Amino acid sequence: MKVMQPAVYIMASRRNGTLYTGVTSNLPERVWQHREGVTDGFTQRYGCKMLVWYEMAESMEVAIMREKQIKAGSRAKKIALIVGFNPDWQDFYQSIAQG
């Protein structure tokens, strides 16, 4: 059985591009879904395939509260969050996919 680890994350189309904030219980699988475009929606339409920020949470409730807090903030606040964590806007998918 796979251990579920709640996480909040931000996907980007490119550096300073379109941003998508989401929450999941399985970050590697969810980011893979975004990258492969397996579900129709915002990230597929806007090409948000780079995992540029993420934060693990102790519970899904905490993760959802954090996601709502981030989504309520301005674009500038989201970019500041990304740059503080990931100044080069690198894609973290490979590092989290390998576990």
C-alpha atoms as one frame of an Amber mdcrd trajectory, in Angstrom:
protein
   0.000   0.000   0.000   1.321   3.420  -0.955   1.637   5.966   1.824  -0.250
   9.118   0.951   1.536  12.386   1.685  -0.594  15.520   1.270   1.109  18.333
  -0.623   0.399  21.755  -2.105   2.182  22.562  -5.341   2.582  25.117  -8.109
   3.001  24.157 -11.768   4.259  26.669 -14.348   4.274  26.814 -18.131   7.730
  28.451 -18.052   9.702  30.925 -15.941   7.276  33.748 -15.023   4.630  32.012
 -17.155   1.144  30.750 -16.401   0.820  29.316 -12.867  -1.448  26.618 -11.448
  -1.796  25.907  -7.727  -3.075  22.507  -6.645  -3.301  20.017  -3.795  -2.815
  16.250  -3.881  -2.135  13.203  -1.734   0.386  11.804  -4.255   2.660  14.511
  -5.646   4.757  12.427  -8.090   1.664  10.848  -9.677  -0.244  14.132  -9.891
   2.671  16.017 -11.469   3.099  13.163 -13.966  -0.597  13.559 -14.885  -0.103
  17.293 -15.479   3.043  16.711 -17.552   1.420  14.035 -19.707  -1.837  15.985
 -20.141  -3.934  12.955 -19.181  -6.816  15.080 -17.893  -8.477  17.974 -19.676
  -8.326  21.267 -17.867  -6.321  24.337 -17.012  -2.831  22.819 -16.882  -3.301
  21.012 -20.200  -4.755  24.114 -21.902  -1.961  26.406 -20.673   0.938  23.941
 -20.786   1.741  24.046 -17.069   4.170  21.115 -16.971   6.956  22.330 -14.662
   6.777  21.656 -10.913   8.331  24.864  -9.593   7.196  24.848  -5.938   5.777
  22.366  -3.466   5.206  21.992   0.247   4.329  18.819   2.135   1.545  19.000
   4.736   0.750  16.971   7.815  -2.831  16.330   6.701  -5.092  16.885   3.708
  -7.038  19.480   5.710  -3.843  21.491   6.289  -2.875  21.130   2.602  -6.292
  22.374   1.433  -6.131  25.369   3.797  -2.656  26.244   2.466  -3.827  25.856
  -1.153  -6.743  28.250  -0.496  -4.358  30.728   1.161  -2.007  30.649  -1.860
  -4.839  30.871  -4.405  -6.284  33.889  -2.550  -2.943  35.696  -2.854  -1.779
  37.804  -5.760   0.310  36.551  -8.664   3.213  38.575  -7.217   2.929  36.634
  -3.942   2.953  33.314  -5.830   6.041  34.358  -7.793   7.758  35.481  -4.567
   6.946  32.073  -3.035   8.454  30.293  -6.060  11.566  32.486  -6.220  12.179
  32.066  -2.474  12.105  28.262  -2.865  13.393  27.918  -6.418  15.236  31.038
  -7.686  16.199  29.363 -10.988  12.666  28.070 -11.684  13.972  24.533 -12.135
  11.516  21.694 -12.671  11.497  19.468  -9.561   9.655  16.582 -11.216  12.700
  14.308 -11.640  13.808  14.787  -8.019  10.380  13.912  -6.586   9.644  11.132
  -9.105  12.698   9.199  -7.974  11.499   9.415  -4.399
